[in-house]
Amino acid sequence: ITAKAAFFIDTRTGQVLYSKNIHDKLPIASLAKVMTVLVAMEQRGLDEKLLVSERATEMEPDEMILLPGEKLSLKELLYGIFLLSANDAAEVLAETTIGDRDEFTSRSEGSEDRRSRFIRLMNSKAELLGLKNTKFVNPTGLDEDTGNSYSSAYDLAVLARYAIKHYPVLVDISSTEHIILPATPLHQDYDMYSGINLLTSYPGVVGFKTGYTPEAGLTLITLARNNGHEVLGVLLGTENRRDEAKELLDYSFKQL
């Protein structure tokens, strides 16, 4: 396979089904958003409304195209993160998850401080989970001039397995192929299709997260269920994400 690193496991037993360079530190692109989501889920309820700042709406390239001053629930923003890999939605979580629920304004001086605290919390959670080859520099996974977020295939498997076990609703969200969020008095309507093409091209895939930046290449965390078994796989730095994921899922299930 072209992937720089790969790790596929049986989520229920922890049995290793395939491994390649699983502890190498590599850029991970939008797979960083799995930690963003986990930290937000531990701080906020799914129905809590979060305010969109002007700064968050300036994020590119993948976005929900949120508008300043809108309020969306955490769950609505999660659909944007998993289906579209929306950077604007991830920034909203980083700016509004930490701190007093009533202190937010669309252009408050404290939003950058809360964002910094949020990123520190992402790294503290990584330490608590024993992710020894992981560091987050932003909530999106976008490349930065001062250094990128990085992790390993092993660490990302641990992170994803933990998130799925404690918040199974994330599987429901990431397995959604299409959703329309109707307009409300608080926000415009949103019509979103999933960018996880394995949902429609590999029977049994139920999510989970894709990523890409020029530095990281194509990245993937995938979750698939077949004949009572559940396989979690991670690919980093691959040139052919879909075909290599299919090949390794086939290989993994044949061992179970």
PLY file of the C-alpha trace (Angstrom):
ply
format ascii 1.0
element vertex 256
property float x
property float y
property float z
element edge 255
property int vertex1
property int vertex2
end_header
0.00 0.00 0.00
1.09 3.59 -0.58
0.02 4.72 2.91
2.92 5.84 5.09
1.21 4.23 8.08
-1.81 1.97 8.63
-3.43 0.20 11.57
-6.52 -2.03 11.49
-7.94 -3.68 14.61
-10.94 -5.62 15.89
-12.52 -2.99 18.15
-14.12 -5.53 20.49
-11.03 -7.63 21.25
-8.21 -5.25 20.29
-6.76 -7.90 17.95
-4.32 -6.35 15.49
-5.32 -7.25 11.93
-2.85 -5.12 9.98
-0.07 -2.74 10.95
2.51 -0.59 9.17
4.65 2.09 10.85
1.97 2.46 13.51
4.01 4.68 15.86
5.43 7.06 13.25
4.60 10.73 13.89
2.79 12.02 10.81
0.57 14.98 9.89
-3.06 13.90 10.14
-5.11 16.68 8.48
-8.78 16.71 9.52
-8.50 13.56 11.63
-7.55 16.11 14.32
-11.24 16.99 14.42
-11.98 13.69 16.19
-10.26 15.12 19.27
-12.01 18.47 18.74
-15.33 16.66 18.78
-14.43 14.52 21.79
-13.42 17.52 23.91
-16.60 19.39 22.91
-18.79 16.37 23.72
-17.28 16.18 27.20
-18.10 19.85 27.84
-21.45 20.46 26.14
-24.80 18.78 25.52
-25.83 17.84 21.98
-28.72 20.29 22.04
-26.77 23.25 23.42
-26.73 26.21 21.04
-23.33 27.60 20.11
-22.76 31.05 18.66
-20.92 31.48 15.35
-18.26 34.20 15.41
-17.14 36.25 12.44
-13.68 34.74 12.80
-15.03 31.17 12.52
-16.85 32.02 9.28
-13.56 33.05 7.66
-12.22 29.49 7.77
-11.55 27.71 4.47
-11.54 25.59 2.39
-14.05 22.99 3.65
-16.94 24.67 5.42
-20.64 24.66 6.17
-20.63 28.34 5.10
-21.87 29.44 8.51
-22.96 33.06 9.00
-21.77 35.34 11.83
-24.29 35.53 14.65
-26.02 32.25 13.85
-26.61 29.77 16.65
-26.49 26.04 15.93
-26.69 23.10 18.29
-23.59 21.04 18.94
-25.24 18.13 17.11
-25.92 20.25 14.02
-22.29 21.36 13.95
-21.16 17.74 14.30
-22.98 16.87 11.08
-20.97 19.60 9.37
-17.71 18.28 10.81
-18.27 14.64 9.84
-20.03 15.06 6.50
-18.18 18.10 5.15
-15.09 18.18 7.40
-16.20 21.76 8.04
-13.42 23.92 9.43
-15.79 26.73 10.36
-17.82 24.32 12.53
-14.66 23.03 14.25
-13.62 26.60 15.05
-17.04 27.30 16.58
-16.53 24.35 18.94
-13.07 25.61 19.89
-14.32 29.15 20.57
-17.47 28.30 22.51
-16.91 25.03 24.38
-14.79 26.38 27.25
-16.07 28.94 29.75
-19.34 30.42 30.91
-22.24 29.53 28.65
-23.59 33.09 28.79
-20.43 35.07 28.05
-20.25 34.64 24.29
-20.62 37.45 21.80
-19.98 37.28 18.07
-16.79 39.34 18.37
-15.75 38.96 22.00
-12.20 39.63 23.07
-12.12 36.35 24.97
-12.85 34.01 22.08
-9.16 33.64 21.19
-8.33 32.89 24.82
-11.04 30.24 24.94
-9.73 28.77 21.70
-6.22 28.54 23.17
-7.58 26.88 26.29
-9.52 24.46 24.12
-6.38 23.43 22.22
-4.58 22.92 25.53
-7.47 20.70 26.61
-7.13 18.69 23.36
-3.50 18.00 24.25
-4.32 17.25 27.89
-6.88 14.69 26.75
-4.29 13.14 24.43
-1.97 12.78 27.42
-4.72 11.23 29.55
-5.43 8.68 26.80
-1.76 7.79 26.59
-1.28 9.16 23.08
2.51 9.51 23.19
3.07 10.54 19.57
0.33 13.16 19.27
0.18 16.95 19.36
-2.58 19.34 18.32
-1.87 22.92 17.23
-5.40 23.84 16.11
-8.94 22.36 16.15
-9.09 21.76 12.38
-5.95 19.89 11.37
-5.11 22.50 8.74
-1.43 22.98 7.91
0.24 25.82 9.81
3.46 27.72 9.08
4.66 27.13 12.63
4.14 23.34 12.57
1.28 20.94 12.00
-0.78 18.77 14.28
0.58 15.26 14.21
-0.25 11.81 15.51
0.34 8.15 14.72
-1.89 5.45 13.30
-1.81 3.72 16.67
-2.73 6.84 18.65
-5.60 7.68 16.28
-7.00 4.17 16.63
-6.95 4.54 20.42
-8.61 7.97 20.16
-11.31 6.83 17.74
-12.05 3.66 19.68
-12.44 5.70 22.88
-14.70 8.29 21.22
-16.93 5.64 19.63
-17.24 3.67 22.87
-18.20 6.68 24.99
-20.24 8.56 22.36
-21.89 6.03 20.00
-24.00 8.86 18.57
-20.87 9.85 16.64
-21.23 6.66 14.59
-24.84 7.58 13.79
-23.76 11.05 12.68
-20.73 9.94 10.66
-22.75 7.22 8.91
-25.25 9.78 7.58
-25.02 10.06 3.79
-27.21 13.16 3.45
-29.01 15.52 5.80
-30.99 18.73 5.55
-30.99 21.02 8.57
-34.09 23.17 8.07
-33.94 26.90 8.66
-34.85 28.11 12.15
-35.07 31.59 13.71
-31.45 31.03 14.78
-29.85 29.85 11.51
-30.30 29.35 7.77
-30.94 25.92 6.23
-28.07 23.52 5.50
-28.05 20.73 2.92
-25.09 18.39 3.39
-23.80 15.26 1.66
-21.12 13.05 3.18
-17.61 13.08 1.73
-16.97 9.54 3.04
-17.47 7.65 -0.22
-16.86 4.29 1.47
-20.36 4.64 2.96
-21.82 3.91 -0.46
-19.02 1.81 -1.96
-18.13 -0.71 0.78
-20.95 -2.67 2.46
-20.72 -2.46 6.23
-18.86 0.84 6.53
-20.57 3.05 9.14
-18.33 6.13 9.15
-15.96 7.65 10.47
-13.65 10.53 9.34
-11.60 11.60 6.33
-8.90 14.22 5.94
-6.58 15.84 3.43
-3.98 18.57 3.33
-1.03 18.90 0.95
1.34 18.10 3.80
-0.57 15.12 5.20
-1.86 13.65 1.96
-5.06 11.59 2.17
-5.96 10.35 5.64
-8.77 8.18 6.96
-10.32 6.63 10.02
-12.88 4.03 8.96
-15.31 1.87 10.93
-16.96 -1.19 9.40
-19.25 -3.94 10.69
-19.65 -7.36 9.12
-20.99 -10.71 10.44
-20.97 -9.55 14.04
-17.45 -8.15 13.84
-16.37 -4.51 13.98
-13.12 -3.29 12.42
-11.53 0.11 12.97
-8.87 1.20 10.51
-6.50 4.16 10.17
-4.63 5.22 7.02
-2.13 8.09 6.96
-0.39 9.64 3.98
-2.02 7.43 1.36
-2.31 8.19 -2.35
-5.37 5.96 -2.84
-7.54 6.15 0.24
-10.65 4.35 -0.97
-9.03 1.37 -2.70
-6.47 0.78 0.04
-9.17 1.00 2.71
-11.26 -1.56 0.83
-8.28 -3.87 0.42
-7.35 -3.68 4.09
-10.96 -4.09 5.27
-11.25 -7.23 3.12
-7.95 -8.48 4.52
-9.04 -7.71 8.10
-12.45 -9.38 7.95
-10.96 -12.53 6.40
-8.97 -12.99 9.62
-12.04 -12.84 11.86
0 1
1 2
2 3
3 4
4 5
5 6
6 7
7 8
8 9
9 10
10 11
11 12
12 13
13 14
14 15
15 16
16 17
17 18
18 19
19 20
20 21
21 22
22 23
23 24
24 25
25 26
26 27
27 28
28 29
29 30
30 31
31 32
32 33
33 34
34 35
35 36
36 37
37 38
38 39
39 40
40 41
41 42
42 43
43 44
44 45
45 46
46 47
47 48
48 49
49 50
50 51
51 52
52 53
53 54
54 55
55 56
56 57
57 58
58 59
59 60
60 61
61 62
62 63
63 64
64 65
65 66
66 67
67 68
68 69
69 70
70 71
71 72
72 73
73 74
74 75
75 76
76 77
77 78
78 79
79 80
80 81
81 82
82 83
83 84
84 85
85 86
86 87
87 88
88 89
89 90
90 91
91 92
92 93
93 94
94 95
95 96
96 97
97 98
98 99
99 100
100 101
101 102
102 103
103 104
104 105
105 106
106 107
107 108
108 109
109 110
110 111
111 112
112 113
113 114
114 115
115 116
116 117
117 118
118 119
119 120
120 121
121 122
122 123
123 124
124 125
125 126
126 127
127 128
128 129
129 130
130 131
131 132
132 133
133 134
134 135
135 136
136 137
137 138
138 139
139 140
140 141
141 142
142 143
143 144
144 145
145 146
146 147
147 148
148 149
149 150
150 151
151 152
152 153
153 154
154 155
155 156
156 157
157 158
158 159
159 160
160 161
161 162
162 163
163 164
164 165
165 166
166 167
167 168
168 169
169 170
170 171
171 172
172 173
173 174
174 175
175 176
176 177
177 178
178 179
179 180
180 181
181 182
182 183
183 184
184 185
185 186
186 187
187 188
188 189
189 190
190 191
191 192
192 193
193 194
194 195
195 196
196 197
197 198
198 199
199 200
200 201
201 202
202 203
203 204
204 205
205 206
206 207
207 208
208 209
209 210
210 211
211 212
212 213
213 214
214 215
215 216
216 217
217 218
218 219
219 220
220 221
221 222
222 223
223 224
224 225
225 226
226 227
227 228
228 229
229 230
230 231
231 232
232 233
233 234
234 235
235 236
236 237
237 238
238 239
239 240
240 241
241 242
242 243
243 244
244 245
245 246
246 247
247 248
248 249
249 250
250 251
251 252
252 253
253 254
254 255
